């Protein structure tokens, strides 16, 4: 979740910081990796299902 937040909200937070404090912090212009949200939430769903015993196999590689 930390990486997802970093990729999606870094420039947004820096823009707001610059506006509020009249500073000139350079924006990072980070390119969001393709489908990072999908894979992040898919893994979270798998971990929750695994924790609740709904999966038959607990190997993340399979």
DSSP file (Angstrom, degrees, kcal/mol; ACC not computed):
  #  RESIDUE AA STRUCTURE BP1 BP2  ACC     N-H-->O    O-->H-N    N-H-->O    O-->H-N    TCO  KAPPA ALPHA  PHI   PSI    X-CA   Y-CA   Z-CA
    1    1 A X     >        0   0    0      0, 0.0     4,-2.5     0, 0.0     5,-0.2   0.000 360.0 360.0 360.0 -32.7    0.0    0.0    0.0
    2    2 A X  H  >  +     0   0    0      1,-0.2     4,-2.3     2,-0.2     5,-0.1   0.919 360.0  46.7 -63.6 -43.2    2.9    2.3    0.7
    3    3 A X  H  > S+     0   0    0      2,-0.2     4,-2.6     1,-0.2     5,-0.2   0.890 111.2  52.1 -66.4 -38.4    4.3    2.0   -2.9
    4    4 A X  H  > S+     0   0    0      1,-0.2     4,-2.1     2,-0.2     5,-0.2   0.932 111.6  46.8 -62.2 -45.2    0.8    2.5   -4.3
    5    5 A X  H  X S+     0   0    0     -4,-2.5     4,-2.4     2,-0.2     5,-0.2   0.891 111.8  51.6 -63.0 -40.0    0.4    5.7   -2.3
    6    6 A X  H  X S+     0   0    0     -4,-2.3     4,-1.3     1,-0.2     5,-0.2   0.950 112.8  43.6 -61.8 -50.2    3.9    6.9   -3.2
    7    7 A X  H  < S+     0   0    0     -4,-2.6     4,-0.2     1,-0.2    -1,-0.2   0.865 122.0  38.2 -65.7 -36.3    3.3    6.5   -7.0
    8    8 A X  H  < S+     0   0    0     -4,-2.1     4,-0.2    -5,-0.2    -1,-0.2   0.818 125.8  28.1 -87.3 -30.9   -0.2    8.0   -7.0
    9    9 A X  H  X S+     0   0    0     -4,-2.4     4,-2.5    -5,-0.2     5,-0.2   0.414  86.0  94.8-119.8   2.3    0.0   10.8   -4.5
   10   10 A X  H  X S+     0   0    0     -4,-1.3     4,-2.4    -5,-0.2     5,-0.2   0.960  94.1  41.0 -60.9 -52.5    3.6   12.2   -4.4
   11   11 A X  H  > S+     0   0    0     -4,-0.2     4,-2.6     1,-0.2    -1,-0.2   0.885 113.8  54.7 -64.2 -37.9    3.1   15.0   -6.9
   12   12 A X  H  > S+     0   0    0     -4,-0.2     4,-2.0     1,-0.2    -1,-0.2   0.933 111.2  44.3 -60.0 -46.9   -0.4   15.8   -5.4
   13   13 A X  H  X S+     0   0    0     -4,-2.5     4,-2.4     1,-0.2    -2,-0.2   0.887 113.3  50.7 -67.0 -38.9    1.1   16.3   -2.0
   14   14 A X  H  X S+     0   0    0     -4,-2.4     4,-2.7    -5,-0.2    11,-0.2   0.895 108.9  51.7 -66.7 -38.9    4.1   18.3   -3.3
   15   15 A X  H  X S+     0   0    0     -4,-2.6     4,-2.2     2,-0.2    -2,-0.2   0.922 112.3  45.9 -61.8 -44.0    1.7   20.6   -5.2
   16   16 A X  H  X S+     0   0    0     -4,-2.0     4,-2.8     2,-0.2     5,-0.2   0.890 111.7  51.7 -66.6 -38.9   -0.4   21.2   -2.1
   17   17 A X  H  X S+     0   0    0     -4,-2.4     4,-2.4     2,-0.2     6,-0.4   0.933 110.6  48.5 -61.4 -46.3    2.8   21.8    0.0
   18   18 A X  H  X>S+     0   0    0     -4,-2.7     5,-0.9     1,-0.2     4,-0.8   0.898 113.9  47.0 -61.0 -40.8    4.1   24.3   -2.5
   19   19 A X  H  <5S+     0   0    0     -4,-2.2     3,-0.4    -5,-0.2    -2,-0.2   0.935 115.0  44.2 -67.4 -46.6    0.7   26.1   -2.6
   20   20 A X  H  <5S+     0   0    0     -4,-2.8    -2,-0.2     1,-0.2    -1,-0.2   0.875 126.0  29.8 -69.0 -38.0    0.2   26.2    1.2
   21   21 A X  H  <5S-     0   0    0     -4,-2.4    -1,-0.2    -5,-0.2    -2,-0.2   0.285 100.5-124.0-107.8   9.7    3.8   27.3    2.1
   22   22 A X  T  <5 +     0   0    0     -4,-0.8    -3,-0.2    -3,-0.4     2,-0.2   0.876  63.6 143.0  49.3  43.4    4.6   29.3   -1.1
   23   23 A X      < -     0   0    0     -5,-0.9    -1,-0.2    -6,-0.4    -2,-0.0  -0.465  55.0-131.8-104.3 179.6    7.7   27.1   -1.6
   24   24 A X        +     0   0    0     -2,-0.2     2,-0.4    -3,-0.1    -6,-0.0  -0.375  36.0 162.8-132.1  54.7    9.3   25.7   -4.7
   25   25 A X        -     0   0    0    -11,-0.2     2,-0.1     1,-0.1    -7,-0.1  -0.622  44.5-113.6 -74.8 129.7    9.8   22.0   -4.1
   26   26 A X        -     0   0    0     -2,-0.4     2,-0.1     1,-0.1    -1,-0.1  -0.398  26.6-121.3 -68.4 136.5   10.4   20.3   -7.4
   27   27 A X        -     0   0    0      1,-0.1    -1,-0.1    -2,-0.1   -16,-0.1  -0.483  10.4-140.4 -74.8 149.3    7.7   17.8   -8.5
   28   28 A X        -     0   0    0     -2,-0.1    -1,-0.1     2,-0.1    -2,-0.0   0.757  15.5-151.0 -83.5 -26.2    8.9   14.3   -9.1
   29   29 A X        -     0   0    0      1,-0.2     2,-0.3     2,-0.0    -2,-0.0   0.940  23.6-169.1  50.5  53.6    6.7   13.5  -12.2
   30   30 A X        -     0   0    0    -23,-0.1     2,-0.6     1,-0.1    -1,-0.2  -0.557  17.9-132.0 -76.3 131.9    6.6    9.9  -11.3
   31   31 A X        -     0   0    0     -2,-0.3     2,-0.4     1,-0.0    -1,-0.1  -0.758  22.9-125.4 -86.6 124.5    5.2    7.6  -14.0
   32   32 A X        -     0   0    0     -2,-0.6     3,-0.1     1,-0.1   -28,-0.0  -0.547  25.5-117.9 -72.6 123.6    2.6    5.2  -12.5
   33   33 A X    >   -     0   0    0     -2,-0.4     3,-1.5     1,-0.1     4,-0.3  -0.319  42.1 -90.2 -60.3 144.1    3.5    1.6  -13.3
   34   34 A X  T 3  S-     0   0    0      1,-0.3    -1,-0.1     2,-0.1    -3,-0.0  -0.341 102.0  -6.9 -61.5 128.0    0.8   -0.1  -15.4
   35   35 A X  T 3> S+     0   0    0     -2,-0.1     4,-2.2    -3,-0.1    -1,-0.3   0.723  81.4 144.1  61.9  28.6   -1.9   -1.8  -13.3
   36   36 A X  H <> S+     0   0    0     -3,-1.5     4,-2.2     1,-0.2     5,-0.2   0.886  72.6  50.7 -64.9 -36.7   -0.3   -1.2  -10.0
   37   37 A X  H  > S+     0   0    0     -4,-0.3     4,-2.6     2,-0.2     5,-0.3   0.929 109.7  50.4 -65.3 -44.0   -3.6   -0.7   -8.3
   38   38 A X  H  > S+     0   0    0      1,-0.2     4,-2.1     2,-0.2    -2,-0.2   0.944 114.0  43.0 -59.6 -49.9   -5.1   -3.9   -9.8
   39   39 A X  H  X S+     0   0    0     -4,-2.2     4,-2.1     2,-0.2    -1,-0.2   0.871 113.5  52.5 -68.0 -36.0   -2.2   -6.0   -8.6
   40   40 A X  H  X S+     0   0    0     -4,-2.2     4,-2.0    -5,-0.2    -2,-0.2   0.954 114.1  41.1 -63.1 -49.6   -2.0   -4.4   -5.2
   41   41 A X  H  X S+     0   0    0     -4,-2.6     4,-2.3     1,-0.2    -2,-0.2   0.809 111.7  56.8 -71.8 -28.5   -5.7   -5.0   -4.5
   42   42 A X  H  X S+     0   0    0     -4,-2.1     4,-2.1    -5,-0.3    -1,-0.2   0.917 109.2  46.1 -65.3 -42.5   -5.6   -8.5   -6.0
   43   43 A X  H  X S+     0   0    0     -4,-2.1     4,-2.4     2,-0.2    -2,-0.2   0.873 111.3  51.8 -68.3 -36.9   -2.8   -9.4   -3.6
   44   44 A X  H  X S+     0   0    0     -4,-2.0     4,-2.3     2,-0.2    -2,-0.2   0.928 110.3  49.0 -63.7 -43.9   -4.7   -7.9   -0.6
   45   45 A X  H  X S+     0   0    0     -4,-2.3     4,-2.6     1,-0.2    -2,-0.2   0.899 111.3  50.0 -62.0 -40.5   -7.8   -9.9   -1.6
   46   46 A X  H  X S+     0   0    0     -4,-2.1     4,-2.7     2,-0.2    -1,-0.2   0.919 110.3  49.5 -64.3 -43.0   -5.7  -13.1   -1.8
   47   47 A X  H  X S+     0   0    0     -4,-2.4     4,-2.4     2,-0.2    -2,-0.2   0.895 112.1  48.1 -64.1 -39.3   -4.1  -12.5    1.6
   48   48 A X  H  X S+     0   0    0     -4,-2.3     4,-2.1     2,-0.2    -2,-0.2   0.939 113.5  47.1 -65.7 -46.4   -7.5  -11.9    3.2
   49   49 A X  H  <>S+     0   0    0     -4,-2.6     5,-2.8     1,-0.2     6,-0.6   0.896 112.9  49.8 -61.5 -39.8   -9.0  -15.0    1.6
   50   50 A X  H ><5S+     0   0    0     -4,-2.7     3,-1.1     1,-0.2    -1,-0.2   0.908 110.0  50.3 -65.0 -42.3   -6.0  -17.0    2.7
   51   51 A X  H 3<5S+     0   0    0     -4,-2.4    -1,-0.2     1,-0.3    -2,-0.2   0.871 110.3  50.0 -63.4 -37.3   -6.3  -15.7    6.2
   52   52 A X  T 3<5S-     0   0    0     -4,-2.1    -1,-0.3    -5,-0.1    -2,-0.2   0.449 117.5-113.6 -83.2  -0.1  -10.0  -16.6    6.4
   53   53 A X  T < 5S+     0   0    0     -3,-1.1    -3,-0.2    -4,-0.3    -2,-0.1   0.715  79.3 126.3  79.6  21.6   -9.2  -20.1    5.1
   54   54 A X      < +     0   0    0     -5,-2.8     2,-0.4    -6,-0.2    -4,-0.2   0.528  54.5  76.5 -90.2  -6.4  -10.9  -19.7    1.7
   55   55 A X        -     0   0    0     -6,-0.6     3,-0.1    -5,-0.1    -9,-0.0  -0.818  63.7-154.0-105.6 146.2   -7.9  -20.8   -0.4
   56   56 A X  S    S+     0   0    0     -2,-0.4     2,-0.4     1,-0.2    -1,-0.1   0.725  84.8  43.6 -87.7 -22.2   -6.8  -24.3   -0.8
   57   57 A X        -     0   0    0      2,-0.1    -1,-0.2     1,-0.1    -7,-0.0  -0.982  58.9-167.8-127.1 135.3   -3.2  -23.4   -1.6
   58   58 A X        +     0   0    0     -2,-0.4     2,-0.6    -3,-0.1    -1,-0.1   0.086  51.0 115.7-109.8  22.4   -1.2  -20.8    0.3
   59   59 A X    >   -     0   0    0      1,-0.1     3,-0.9     2,-0.0    -2,-0.1  -0.840  52.6-156.0 -95.3 117.7    1.8  -20.5   -2.0
   60   60 A X  T 3  S+     0   0    0     -2,-0.6    -1,-0.1     1,-0.3   -14,-0.0   0.749  90.6  60.8 -66.4 -23.3    2.0  -17.0   -3.6
   61   61 A X  T 3         0   0    0      1,-0.2    -1,-0.3    -3,-0.1    -2,-0.0   0.779 360.0 360.0 -76.1 -24.8    3.9  -18.2   -6.6
   62   62 A X    <         0   0    0     -3,-0.9    -1,-0.2     0, 0.0    -2,-0.2   0.415 360.0 360.0 -97.6 360.0    1.1  -20.5   -7.6
